[in-house]
Amino acid sequence: MDYKATLMSSEDIDRALRRIAHQIIEKNHGLDNVCLIGIRTRGVPLAKRLGQHIEAIEGAMPPVGELDITLYRDDLSPVSELPEVKGSKVDFSVRDMTVVLVDDVIYTARTARAAMEAVMKLGRPAKIQLCVLVDRGHTELPIRPNFVGKNIPTSVDEVVAVRLHETDNEDGVFIFVR
């Protein structure tokens, strides 16, 4: 893959998360019964950062969990691929909660669909909202995020790579061409 451009710097990511934190609080009229669940891998540190921004604004942090959707994906081949299941870590009930699912990029929306299915196995939330750092278009399912850090129209030949300090030792959003 060939590098094409830097779409977001570390400061841009932080600014977007701060804005989204305000939007989550406004849309839900505060934090009552709101929780954040990050979708592994990069959704988890994004959810934790978002929780810290919400805490700085509201003085309280919503519960933050980690969701492994590996077994809920519809694009795994049972014969050729051996999925690595890392497990979910949701130490609170999602029943009657507003669950904000957090992910780095929405592309086909199949990850979001799998995450919604996984959350429903945990209990019946009052609402599920979707938060993504980058919406690159091309969804294949009728799923749209409620909160978006940046909309980036892309071609199918491009790859959007989110890098975070917690997982990649650098912060930034980059675009590559196949």
C-alpha positions as CSV (number, residue, x, y, z in Angstrom):
1,M,0.0,0.0,0.0
2,D,1.1,3.5,-0.8
3,Y,0.8,6.4,1.7
4,K,-1.6,9.1,0.3
5,A,-2.3,11.6,3.1
6,T,-2.6,12.3,6.8
7,L,-6.3,13.0,7.6
8,M,-6.1,13.6,11.3
9,S,-3.3,14.5,13.7
10,S,-3.2,13.6,17.4
11,E,-4.7,17.1,18.1
12,D,-7.4,16.5,15.5
13,I,-8.4,13.2,17.2
14,D,-8.5,14.8,20.6
15,R,-10.6,17.7,19.4
16,A,-13.0,15.4,17.7
17,L,-13.4,13.3,20.8
18,R,-14.0,16.4,22.9
19,R,-16.7,17.5,20.5
20,I,-18.3,14.0,20.5
21,A,-18.3,14.0,24.3
22,H,-20.4,17.1,24.3
23,Q,-22.7,15.7,21.7
24,I,-23.2,12.5,23.7
25,I,-24.1,14.5,26.8
26,E,-26.5,16.8,24.9
27,K,-28.2,14.0,22.9
28,N,-28.8,12.0,26.1
29,H,-29.7,15.0,28.3
30,G,-26.8,14.1,30.7
31,L,-25.3,10.8,31.7
32,D,-28.2,9.0,33.4
33,N,-28.1,5.4,32.2
34,V,-25.4,6.0,29.6
35,C,-22.5,3.7,29.1
36,L,-19.7,3.5,26.5
37,I,-18.6,0.2,25.0
38,G,-15.5,0.1,22.8
39,I,-15.3,-2.4,20.0
40,R,-12.0,-4.2,20.0
41,T,-9.3,-3.2,19.0
42,R,-9.2,0.6,18.5
43,G,-12.7,1.3,19.7
44,V,-11.6,0.4,23.3
45,P,-9.0,3.1,23.7
46,L,-11.3,5.6,21.9
47,A,-14.1,4.7,24.4
48,K,-11.7,5.2,27.3
49,R,-10.6,8.6,26.0
50,L,-14.2,9.6,25.4
51,G,-15.1,8.7,28.9
52,Q,-12.2,10.9,30.2
53,H,-13.5,13.8,28.2
54,I,-17.0,13.2,29.5
55,E,-15.7,13.1,33.0
56,A,-13.9,16.4,32.5
57,I,-17.1,18.0,31.3
58,E,-19.6,16.4,33.7
59,G,-17.5,15.5,36.7
60,A,-18.5,11.8,36.4
61,M,-17.3,9.0,34.1
62,P,-19.9,6.7,32.5
63,P,-19.2,3.0,32.7
64,V,-16.8,1.9,30.0
65,G,-16.6,-1.7,28.6
66,E,-14.8,-3.6,25.9
67,L,-16.6,-5.7,23.3
68,D,-15.1,-8.6,21.3
69,I,-17.3,-9.2,18.3
70,T,-15.2,-11.9,16.7
71,L,-17.8,-14.6,17.0
72,Y,-20.6,-12.4,15.7
73,R,-18.9,-11.5,12.4
74,D,-20.6,-12.7,9.2
75,D,-17.3,-12.6,7.2
76,L,-15.4,-15.5,8.9
77,S,-14.9,-18.7,7.1
78,P,-15.3,-21.7,9.5
79,V,-12.8,-23.8,7.5
80,S,-9.9,-21.4,6.6
81,E,-9.8,-18.8,9.4
82,L,-9.2,-19.4,13.1
83,P,-10.5,-16.3,14.8
84,E,-8.6,-15.1,17.8
85,V,-11.2,-14.4,20.5
86,K,-9.9,-12.0,23.2
87,G,-13.2,-11.7,25.1
88,S,-15.4,-8.9,26.1
89,K,-15.1,-7.0,29.4
90,V,-18.4,-5.4,30.3
91,D,-18.5,-5.3,34.1
92,F,-22.0,-3.6,34.3
93,S,-25.5,-4.4,33.2
94,V,-26.6,-2.9,29.9
95,R,-30.2,-3.6,30.7
96,D,-32.3,-0.4,30.1
97,M,-29.0,1.6,29.5
98,T,-28.2,3.8,26.5
99,V,-25.2,2.0,25.1
100,V,-22.8,4.1,23.0
101,L,-20.8,1.7,20.8
102,V,-17.4,3.2,20.0
103,D,-15.3,2.2,17.0
104,D,-12.5,3.8,14.9
105,V,-13.9,3.5,11.3
106,I,-17.2,2.7,9.8
107,Y,-17.0,1.2,6.3
108,T,-19.4,-1.5,5.4
109,A,-21.2,-1.3,8.8
110,R,-20.8,-5.1,9.3
111,T,-18.8,-4.5,12.4
112,A,-21.5,-2.3,13.9
113,R,-24.1,-5.0,13.1
114,A,-22.1,-7.6,14.8
115,A,-21.5,-5.3,17.8
116,M,-25.2,-4.7,18.2
117,E,-25.9,-8.4,18.1
118,A,-23.2,-8.9,20.8
119,V,-24.6,-6.2,23.0
120,M,-28.1,-7.7,22.8
121,K,-26.6,-11.0,24.1
122,L,-25.5,-9.0,27.2
123,G,-29.0,-7.8,28.0
124,R,-31.7,-5.5,26.5
125,P,-30.5,-1.9,26.4
126,A,-33.0,1.0,26.1
127,K,-31.0,2.4,23.2
128,I,-27.9,1.7,21.2
129,Q,-26.0,4.6,19.6
130,L,-23.0,4.4,17.4
131,C,-20.0,6.6,17.7
132,V,-17.1,6.4,15.2
133,L,-14.0,8.5,14.7
134,V,-14.1,8.2,10.9
135,D,-17.0,7.6,8.6
136,R,-15.6,6.7,5.2
137,G,-18.8,5.8,3.4
138,H,-19.7,2.7,1.5
139,T,-22.0,1.1,4.1
140,E,-23.6,-2.1,2.9
141,L,-26.3,-2.2,5.7
142,P,-28.8,0.5,6.7
143,I,-26.7,1.6,9.7
144,R,-25.5,5.1,10.3
145,P,-23.5,6.4,13.2
146,N,-25.0,8.9,15.7
147,F,-21.7,10.6,16.4
148,V,-18.9,11.1,13.9
149,G,-15.5,12.6,14.4
150,K,-14.8,13.1,10.7
151,N,-16.6,12.2,7.4
152,I,-14.0,11.2,4.8
153,P,-15.4,10.2,1.4
154,T,-13.1,7.5,0.1
155,S,-12.9,5.1,-2.9
156,V,-13.0,1.4,-2.4
157,D,-9.3,1.3,-3.4
158,E,-8.3,3.4,-0.4
159,V,-7.6,2.2,3.1
160,V,-8.2,4.4,6.2
161,A,-5.8,3.5,9.0
162,V,-6.4,4.8,12.5
163,R,-3.3,4.7,14.7
164,L,-3.6,5.2,18.5
165,H,-0.8,5.4,21.1
166,E,-2.4,2.6,23.1
167,T,-2.2,0.1,20.2
168,D,0.2,1.5,17.7
169,N,2.5,3.9,19.6
170,E,1.4,6.9,17.5
171,D,-1.8,8.9,17.0
172,G,-3.2,9.8,13.6
173,V,-5.5,8.9,10.8
174,F,-3.9,8.1,7.5
175,I,-5.1,7.1,4.0
176,F,-3.3,4.6,1.8
177,V,-4.0,3.4,-1.7
178,R,-3.9,-0.3,-2.5
